[in-house]
Amino acid sequence: MATPNGFREFERRDRTYLPVAERLQHYGEFSLPLDEEELTRQSSRCMDCGVPYCHHGCPVDNIIPDFNELVSEGDWRKAIDVLHSTNNFPEFTGRVCPAPCEEACTLNLNNSPVTIKTIEHAIIERAWANRWIEPSIPVLRTERRVAIVGSGPAGLACAQQLARAGHEVVVFEKNPKVGGLLRYGIPDFKLSKAIIDRRMSQLQAEGVEFRVNSHVGVTVPLERLVYRYDAVVLAAGSEEPRNLVVAGRDLEGVHFAMPYLTQQNRREGLESLISEPISAEGKRVVVIGGGDTGSDCVGTANRQGAASVTQLEVLPKPPDEPDKMLTWPLWPNRLRTSTSHEEGCERRWSVSTVGFTGSGEGVESLQGVEVEWESVNGRFEMKQVPGSEFSLEADLVLLAMGFVRPVHEGLIAQLGVDVDARGNVAADTDNYQTNIEKVFAAGDMRRGQSLVVWAIREGRQCARSVDEYLMGRSALPE
């Protein structure tokens, strides 16, 4: 390393953000990058461990010590080559990945991990600024055709890898624009859609064809894919939301989170809106669900001018700091406060929603109760706390409790592909192949709701399996 004792000499420094009052006035990204001198110092904090536990934490197996060393030495050009060798889209993960690599960093034993995510973001942005990102066009074409259903991170990674292997790749996307969850599920203030567009231009230059407004199994006949392509990859995500079956669920003003987030993204993208617009302006908003989707709802509601925002979570409040001797280098259960939470939100844990009340004009209040979790025969069971009932005034309720499985109607039902016990498309990680000849599955559609970084990994690995299936061998990375 350029500074072998950097972890002793320099304290951890990370990106900062625009003030809350300023960033709430728009939907743009608001992080403030570190300067080059500070990035050099931060990268030199990497200990170059004999056993790099950050590899264990990173689903795409980023070669983190290597690109840290290159940045500390000022060799940014080579750093992007190392980063791209394992990750097709570091500009996505550098923005929205929760950074399990940092949780696994050896320095995290002292709560000061290397700022890996920030360094990754800086590498790819410098590469784009210096026009180092160029199409990788194969010398030979195989004349094999592959259809990919879904243009989220799994579909895009799979498409790029297969195009670089020389195959003719067509991506079918049901929405008007490419990106899947990246474009329609993640708010612009976390991921500008211009970031997606510039990468899509590279994929198109490499030969990937995108067909938008093409809902396979609905507007596009399934037979067109099965009979016209040599292989089909299912990468349409996990979009069946977890519902809340309680009294008053059908009241106006109670919505799933994803239509709400999608509408705002479409507004920012100047697309036509879905009928019955949903807005938090001037409303008392309650978000049910404490994960990333719930956090995104909080940030969006505040930007829309909500009168108040409350977020409810049925699980107990996590500890501020985990016991590192018990959890490291695994992903720990600890309290995570997002930038959206910092913008204004009351958070409550260990509460369960039992119903909604309202009039003909819509929901007016949420009825809830406090709960406690007890271990019974090795399993935790939820029990209501007697006398803890409460009521919250609410004009807009957003259900952000996760996704249970991919949508079965249409594509999966017509194709007749096997599903596992959770309702996901059944395929293993050895070859990603389903029970149907030449049909593969990757990403959330196969593994269930997960992270963008896992989707990229599965897309890459699935591409290798498809390449082996078509050609008998593959030079794509495993």
C-alpha positions as CSV (number, residue, x, y, z in Angstrom):
1,M,0.0,0.0,0.0
2,A,1.1,3.6,-0.6
3,T,0.7,4.3,3.1
4,P,1.1,1.0,5.0
5,N,-0.1,2.5,8.3
6,G,-2.8,4.6,6.8
7,F,-5.4,3.0,9.1
8,R,-3.5,4.3,12.0
9,E,-2.7,7.7,10.6
10,F,-6.0,8.8,9.2
11,E,-9.5,8.8,10.6
12,R,-12.5,7.6,8.6
13,R,-14.1,10.3,6.5
14,D,-17.1,9.8,4.3
15,R,-19.3,11.7,1.9
16,T,-21.5,14.5,3.4
17,Y,-24.9,15.8,2.2
18,L,-26.6,19.0,1.4
19,P,-28.5,20.5,4.4
20,V,-31.9,19.0,4.9
21,A,-33.8,22.2,4.2
22,E,-32.0,22.6,0.9
23,R,-32.3,19.0,-0.4
24,L,-36.0,18.8,0.4
25,Q,-36.7,21.4,-2.3
26,H,-35.9,19.0,-5.1
27,Y,-35.6,15.3,-6.1
28,G,-32.0,15.4,-7.2
29,E,-29.1,13.6,-5.7
30,F,-27.6,15.5,-2.7
31,S,-24.4,13.8,-1.7
32,L,-21.2,15.9,-1.6
33,P,-18.1,13.9,-2.8
34,L,-14.8,13.8,-1.1
35,D,-11.9,15.6,-2.8
36,E,-9.1,13.6,-4.4
37,E,-6.7,14.2,-1.6
38,E,-9.1,12.9,1.0
39,L,-10.0,9.9,-1.2
40,T,-6.3,9.0,-1.4
41,R,-6.1,9.1,2.4
42,Q,-9.3,7.0,2.8
43,S,-8.2,4.3,0.4
44,S,-4.8,4.1,2.1
45,R,-6.6,3.1,5.3
46,C,-7.1,-0.3,3.8
47,M,-5.0,-2.8,5.8
48,D,-4.6,-5.2,2.9
49,C,-5.6,-8.0,5.2
50,G,-4.2,-11.5,4.7
51,V,-7.8,-12.6,4.7
52,P,-9.9,-9.9,3.1
53,Y,-13.2,-10.3,4.8
54,C,-14.6,-7.5,2.6
55,H,-14.7,-10.2,-0.1
56,H,-16.9,-12.3,2.1
57,G,-19.3,-9.4,2.5
58,C,-19.5,-8.4,-1.2
59,P,-21.9,-10.4,-3.3
60,V,-20.2,-9.6,-6.6
61,D,-16.7,-10.4,-5.1
62,N,-15.3,-6.9,-5.7
63,I,-11.5,-7.0,-5.5
64,I,-11.6,-4.3,-2.8
65,P,-8.0,-4.3,-1.5
66,D,-6.6,-4.0,-5.1
67,F,-8.7,-1.0,-6.1
68,N,-8.1,0.6,-2.8
69,E,-4.3,0.4,-3.3
70,L,-4.6,1.7,-6.9
71,V,-6.6,4.7,-5.7
72,S,-4.1,5.4,-2.9
73,E,-1.4,5.4,-5.6
74,G,-3.3,7.6,-7.9
75,D,-3.8,5.0,-10.6
76,W,-7.5,5.6,-11.2
77,R,-7.5,4.2,-14.7
78,K,-6.4,0.8,-13.6
79,A,-8.8,1.0,-10.6
80,I,-11.8,1.1,-12.9
81,D,-10.6,-1.9,-14.8
82,V,-10.3,-3.9,-11.5
83,L,-13.7,-2.7,-10.4
84,H,-15.4,-3.5,-13.7
85,S,-13.9,-7.0,-13.7
86,T,-16.4,-8.1,-11.1
87,N,-19.2,-5.4,-11.2
88,N,-20.9,-4.3,-14.4
89,F,-22.6,-1.3,-12.7
90,P,-20.6,0.2,-9.9
91,E,-22.4,3.5,-10.3
92,F,-25.6,1.7,-9.1
93,T,-24.0,-0.1,-6.2
94,G,-21.9,3.0,-5.3
95,R,-25.2,4.8,-4.7
96,V,-27.8,2.3,-3.4
97,C,-25.9,-0.7,-2.0
98,P,-26.0,-0.9,1.8
99,A,-22.3,-1.8,1.8
100,P,-22.1,-5.2,3.4
101,C,-18.4,-5.0,2.5
102,E,-17.9,-2.3,5.1
103,E,-19.7,-4.3,7.8
104,A,-17.2,-7.1,7.0
105,C,-14.1,-4.8,7.0
106,T,-11.6,-5.7,9.6
107,L,-11.5,-2.0,10.7
108,N,-15.2,-2.3,11.5
109,L,-14.2,-4.1,14.6
110,N,-13.4,-0.6,15.8
111,N,-16.4,1.0,14.1
112,S,-14.3,2.7,11.5
113,P,-14.3,0.6,8.3
114,V,-12.7,1.8,5.1
115,T,-15.2,3.9,3.1
116,I,-15.4,1.3,0.4
117,K,-18.7,2.4,-1.1
118,T,-17.6,6.0,-1.4
119,I,-14.3,5.0,-3.1
120,E,-16.2,2.7,-5.5
121,H,-18.5,5.6,-6.4
122,A,-15.5,8.0,-6.9
123,I,-13.8,5.5,-9.2
124,I,-16.7,5.0,-11.6
125,E,-17.6,8.7,-11.7
126,R,-14.0,9.6,-12.5
127,A,-14.1,7.0,-15.2
128,W,-17.2,8.4,-16.8
129,A,-15.8,12.0,-16.5
130,N,-12.6,11.0,-18.3
131,R,-14.4,9.0,-21.0
132,W,-12.8,5.8,-20.0
133,I,-16.0,3.8,-20.3
134,E,-16.2,2.5,-23.8
135,P,-18.3,-0.2,-25.5
136,S,-16.8,-3.6,-25.4
137,I,-17.8,-5.0,-28.8
138,P,-17.1,-8.7,-29.5
139,V,-14.9,-9.6,-32.5
140,L,-17.0,-12.6,-33.4
141,R,-20.8,-13.1,-33.4
142,T,-22.3,-16.5,-32.5
143,E,-25.6,-16.1,-34.3
144,R,-27.3,-17.3,-31.1
145,R,-30.3,-15.3,-29.9
146,V,-31.2,-14.7,-26.3
147,A,-34.4,-13.0,-24.9
148,I,-34.2,-11.5,-21.5
149,V,-37.4,-10.6,-19.7
150,G,-36.9,-7.6,-17.4
151,S,-34.4,-4.7,-17.5
152,G,-33.6,-4.4,-13.8
153,P,-30.1,-4.9,-12.5
154,A,-30.1,-8.7,-13.1
155,G,-31.5,-8.5,-16.6
156,L,-29.0,-5.7,-17.5
157,A,-26.0,-7.5,-16.1
158,C,-27.0,-10.7,-17.9
159,A,-27.6,-8.8,-21.2
160,Q,-24.2,-7.1,-21.1
161,Q,-22.3,-10.2,-20.4
162,L,-24.1,-12.2,-23.1
163,A,-23.6,-9.4,-25.7
164,R,-19.9,-9.4,-24.9
165,A,-19.8,-13.1,-25.5
166,G,-21.1,-12.4,-29.1
167,H,-24.8,-13.4,-28.7
168,E,-27.7,-11.4,-30.1
169,V,-29.5,-10.1,-27.0
170,V,-33.0,-8.6,-26.8
171,V,-34.3,-7.2,-23.5
172,F,-38.1,-7.0,-23.0
173,E,-39.3,-4.3,-20.6
174,K,-43.0,-3.8,-19.8
175,N,-42.5,-0.1,-18.8
176,P,-41.9,2.8,-21.2
177,K,-38.3,3.1,-20.1
178,V,-35.4,0.7,-19.3
179,G,-34.2,0.1,-15.7
180,G,-36.9,-1.9,-13.9
181,L,-36.6,-1.3,-10.1
182,L,-33.6,1.0,-10.6
183,R,-35.8,3.5,-12.6
184,Y,-39.3,3.0,-11.1
185,G,-38.7,1.8,-7.6
186,I,-35.7,3.9,-6.3
187,P,-36.3,7.6,-5.9
188,D,-34.3,10.1,-8.0
189,F,-32.7,11.6,-4.9
190,K,-30.9,8.3,-4.4
191,L,-30.3,7.4,-8.0
192,S,-30.6,9.9,-10.8
193,K,-32.1,8.3,-13.9
194,A,-29.5,10.0,-16.0
195,I,-27.1,7.5,-14.4
196,I,-29.1,4.6,-15.9
197,D,-29.4,6.3,-19.3
198,R,-25.7,6.7,-19.8
199,R,-25.1,3.0,-19.1
200,M,-27.9,2.0,-21.4
201,S,-26.1,3.8,-24.2
202,Q,-23.1,1.7,-23.7
203,L,-25.2,-1.5,-23.7
204,Q,-26.9,-0.5,-26.9
205,A,-23.5,0.2,-28.5
206,E,-22.4,-3.3,-27.5
207,G,-25.4,-4.7,-29.4
208,V,-28.1,-5.1,-26.8
209,E,-31.6,-4.3,-28.1
210,F,-34.2,-2.9,-25.8
211,R,-37.9,-3.3,-26.4
212,V,-40.0,-1.2,-24.1
213,N,-43.7,-1.3,-23.5
214,S,-43.4,-5.1,-24.1
215,H,-45.1,-7.0,-21.3
216,V,-44.3,-10.6,-22.0
217,G,-47.3,-12.8,-21.3
218,V,-49.6,-9.9,-21.6
219,T,-48.9,-7.7,-24.6
220,V,-46.1,-9.9,-26.0
221,P,-47.1,-13.6,-26.7
222,L,-45.0,-16.0,-24.8
223,E,-44.6,-18.2,-27.8
224,R,-42.7,-15.5,-29.6
225,L,-39.9,-15.9,-27.1
226,V,-39.9,-19.6,-26.6
227,Y,-39.8,-20.4,-30.3
228,R,-37.8,-17.6,-31.8
229,Y,-34.9,-17.5,-29.3
230,D,-32.2,-20.0,-28.5
231,A,-32.4,-19.2,-24.8
232,V,-34.8,-17.2,-22.5
233,V,-33.8,-15.5,-19.2
234,L,-36.5,-14.6,-16.7
235,A,-35.3,-11.6,-14.7
236,A,-38.5,-9.7,-14.1
237,G,-38.1,-9.3,-10.3
238,S,-40.3,-10.0,-7.3
239,E,-43.2,-7.7,-7.5
240,E,-46.1,-9.3,-5.6
241,P,-46.3,-7.0,-2.5
242,R,-47.1,-8.3,1.0
243,N,-50.6,-7.2,1.8
244,L,-52.1,-6.2,5.1
245,V,-55.4,-8.0,5.6
246,V,-57.2,-5.9,8.3
247,A,-60.5,-4.0,8.6
248,G,-60.5,-0.9,6.5
249,R,-57.8,-2.0,4.1
250,D,-60.0,-1.0,1.1
251,L,-60.4,2.6,2.2
252,E,-59.3,5.3,-0.2
253,G,-55.9,6.5,0.8
254,V,-54.4,3.1,1.7
255,H,-51.9,2.1,-1.0
256,F,-49.0,-0.2,-1.6
257,A,-45.7,1.6,-1.5
258,M,-44.5,0.8,-5.0
259,P,-47.3,2.5,-7.0
260,Y,-46.6,5.6,-4.9
261,L,-42.9,5.6,-5.6
262,T,-43.3,4.8,-9.2
263,Q,-45.7,7.7,-9.8
264,Q,-43.2,10.2,-8.4
265,N,-40.4,8.7,-10.5
266,R,-42.6,9.0,-13.6
267,R,-43.4,12.6,-12.7
268,E,-39.6,13.3,-12.6
269,G,-39.1,11.4,-15.8
270,L,-41.9,13.4,-17.5
271,E,-43.9,10.3,-18.2
272,S,-47.7,10.0,-18.3
273,L,-49.0,9.2,-14.9
274,I,-51.1,6.3,-13.7
275,S,-54.7,7.1,-13.2
276,E,-55.6,8.3,-9.6
277,P,-52.4,10.1,-8.6
278,I,-51.2,9.6,-5.1
279,S,-49.7,12.5,-3.3
280,A,-48.6,13.2,0.3
281,E,-48.9,17.0,0.1
282,G,-50.5,18.4,3.2
283,K,-51.3,14.9,4.5
284,R,-50.6,13.0,7.7
285,V,-48.6,10.0,6.3
286,V,-48.1,6.7,7.9
287,V,-45.6,4.3,6.4
288,I,-45.9,0.6,7.5
289,G,-42.6,-1.2,7.1
290,G,-39.2,-0.3,8.3
291,G,-37.0,-1.3,5.4
292,D,-35.5,0.5,2.5
293,T,-38.8,0.9,0.6
294,G,-40.4,2.4,3.7
295,S,-37.4,4.8,4.0
296,D,-37.9,5.8,0.3
297,C,-41.5,6.6,1.0
298,V,-40.5,8.8,3.9
299,G,-38.1,10.8,1.8
300,T,-40.6,11.1,-1.0
301,A,-43.5,12.2,1.3
302,N,-41.3,14.9,2.9
303,R,-40.4,16.3,-0.5
304,Q,-44.1,16.3,-1.5
305,G,-44.9,18.5,1.5
306,A,-46.4,16.0,3.9
307,A,-47.8,17.5,7.1
308,S,-46.2,14.7,9.1
309,V,-44.6,11.3,8.5
310,T,-44.7,8.3,10.9
311,Q,-43.0,5.0,10.2
312,L,-44.2,1.8,11.9
313,E,-42.2,-1.5,12.3
314,V,-43.6,-4.7,13.8
315,L,-40.1,-5.9,14.9
316,P,-38.3,-4.6,18.0
317,K,-36.0,-1.6,17.8
318,P,-32.5,-2.9,16.9
319,P,-29.5,-2.0,19.1
320,D,-27.6,1.1,18.2
321,E,-24.4,-1.0,18.0
322,P,-24.2,-4.8,17.6
323,D,-21.8,-7.0,19.6
324,K,-19.0,-7.2,17.0
325,M,-17.5,-10.2,18.7
326,L,-20.7,-12.1,18.0
327,T,-21.7,-10.7,14.5
328,W,-18.6,-9.6,12.6
329,P,-17.9,-10.2,9.7
330,L,-21.6,-11.0,9.1
331,W,-24.4,-8.5,8.4
332,P,-25.5,-7.4,11.8
333,N,-28.9,-6.4,13.2
334,R,-28.5,-2.8,14.2
335,L,-30.3,0.5,14.0
336,R,-29.9,2.1,10.6
337,T,-31.0,5.7,10.1
338,S,-31.2,6.8,6.5
339,T,-30.9,10.3,5.1
340,S,-34.7,10.2,4.6
341,H,-35.2,9.5,8.3
342,E,-33.0,12.5,9.1
343,E,-35.2,14.7,7.0
344,G,-38.2,14.3,9.4
345,C,-39.9,11.2,10.6
346,E,-41.3,9.7,13.8
347,R,-40.3,6.0,14.0
348,R,-42.0,3.4,16.2
349,W,-41.1,-0.2,16.7
350,S,-42.9,-3.3,18.1
351,V,-46.2,-2.1,16.9
352,S,-48.8,-4.0,14.8
353,T,-51.6,-2.5,12.7
354,V,-55.0,-4.0,13.4
355,G,-57.2,-1.8,11.2
356,F,-58.1,1.5,9.6
357,T,-61.1,3.7,10.1
358,G,-62.5,6.4,7.9
359,S,-65.5,7.9,6.1
360,G,-66.6,7.9,2.5
361,E,-63.8,10.4,1.8
362,G,-61.1,7.9,2.8
363,V,-58.9,6.7,5.6
364,E,-58.8,9.0,8.7
365,S,-57.0,6.9,11.3
366,L,-54.9,3.8,11.9
367,Q,-55.6,1.5,14.8
368,G,-52.6,-0.3,16.3
369,V,-51.3,-2.2,19.2
370,E,-47.9,-2.7,20.8
371,V,-46.4,-6.2,20.5
372,E,-43.7,-8.2,22.1
373,W,-41.8,-11.1,20.8
374,E,-41.3,-14.3,22.7
375,S,-39.2,-17.4,22.0
376,V,-41.4,-20.5,21.9
377,N,-39.8,-23.8,21.1
378,G,-36.9,-22.0,19.3
379,R,-39.2,-19.8,17.2
380,F,-40.2,-16.2,17.9
381,E,-43.9,-15.5,18.2
382,M,-45.6,-12.1,18.3
383,K,-48.0,-11.3,21.1
384,Q,-50.1,-8.2,21.6
385,V,-49.5,-6.2,24.8
386,P,-52.8,-5.9,26.7
387,G,-54.0,-2.3,27.1
388,S,-51.4,-0.9,24.6
389,E,-53.9,-0.1,21.8
390,F,-53.4,3.3,20.1
391,S,-54.8,5.4,17.2
392,L,-52.9,7.5,14.7
393,E,-54.5,10.1,12.5
394,A,-53.7,9.3,8.9
395,D,-54.7,10.7,5.5
396,L,-52.3,8.5,3.5
397,V,-51.1,5.0,4.5
398,L,-48.3,3.4,2.5
399,L,-47.8,-0.4,2.8
400,A,-44.0,-1.0,2.5
401,M,-43.8,-4.5,4.0
402,G,-41.8,-6.1,1.3
403,F,-42.5,-8.5,-1.6
404,V,-43.5,-12.1,-1.2
405,R,-42.8,-13.5,-4.7
406,P,-42.8,-12.7,-8.4
407,V,-46.2,-12.1,-10.0
408,H,-47.5,-15.5,-11.3
409,E,-50.2,-14.2,-13.5
410,G,-49.1,-13.9,-17.1
411,L,-45.6,-15.1,-17.8
412,I,-45.0,-17.7,-15.1
413,A,-48.5,-19.2,-15.3
414,Q,-48.4,-19.4,-19.1
415,L,-44.9,-20.8,-19.2
416,G,-45.6,-23.5,-16.6
417,V,-42.3,-23.0,-15.0
418,D,-41.8,-24.7,-11.6
419,V,-41.8,-22.5,-8.5
420,D,-40.2,-23.2,-5.1
421,A,-42.0,-23.2,-1.7
422,R,-41.9,-19.4,-1.5
423,G,-43.3,-19.0,-5.0
424,N,-40.1,-17.9,-6.7
425,V,-39.1,-19.4,-10.0
426,A,-37.2,-22.6,-9.2
427,A,-33.6,-22.7,-10.4
428,D,-30.4,-23.4,-8.6
429,T,-27.1,-21.4,-8.6
430,D,-25.2,-24.1,-10.4
431,N,-26.7,-23.4,-13.8
432,Y,-29.7,-21.1,-13.2
433,Q,-31.8,-23.3,-15.5
434,T,-35.5,-23.9,-14.8
435,N,-37.4,-27.1,-15.4
436,I,-38.1,-26.0,-19.0
437,E,-35.5,-26.5,-21.7
438,K,-33.6,-23.3,-22.6
439,V,-35.3,-21.2,-19.9
440,F,-33.2,-19.6,-17.2
441,A,-34.0,-17.4,-14.2
442,A,-31.9,-14.9,-12.2
443,G,-32.2,-12.1,-9.7
444,D,-35.2,-11.4,-7.4
445,M,-37.4,-13.6,-9.6
446,R,-35.3,-16.6,-8.6
447,R,-34.0,-15.7,-5.1
448,G,-36.8,-13.4,-3.8
449,Q,-36.6,-9.8,-2.7
450,S,-33.0,-8.9,-2.3
451,L,-30.3,-6.2,-3.0
452,V,-29.3,-4.6,-6.3
453,V,-25.8,-6.1,-5.8
454,W,-27.2,-9.6,-5.5
455,A,-29.2,-9.1,-8.7
456,I,-26.0,-8.0,-10.5
457,R,-24.2,-11.1,-9.3
458,E,-26.9,-13.4,-10.4
459,G,-27.2,-11.8,-13.8
460,R,-23.5,-12.3,-14.4
461,Q,-23.5,-15.9,-13.2
462,C,-26.7,-16.7,-15.2
463,A,-25.1,-15.2,-18.3
464,R,-22.2,-17.7,-18.0
465,S,-24.6,-20.6,-17.6
466,V,-26.5,-19.5,-20.7
467,D,-23.3,-19.1,-22.7
468,E,-22.2,-22.6,-21.7
469,Y,-25.6,-23.9,-22.7
470,L,-25.4,-22.3,-26.1
471,M,-21.8,-22.9,-26.9
472,G,-20.7,-25.9,-24.7
473,R,-18.2,-23.7,-22.9
474,S,-17.8,-20.2,-21.7
475,A,-15.0,-17.7,-21.2
476,L,-17.3,-15.4,-19.1
477,P,-16.2,-15.0,-15.5
478,E,-17.8,-17.2,-12.9
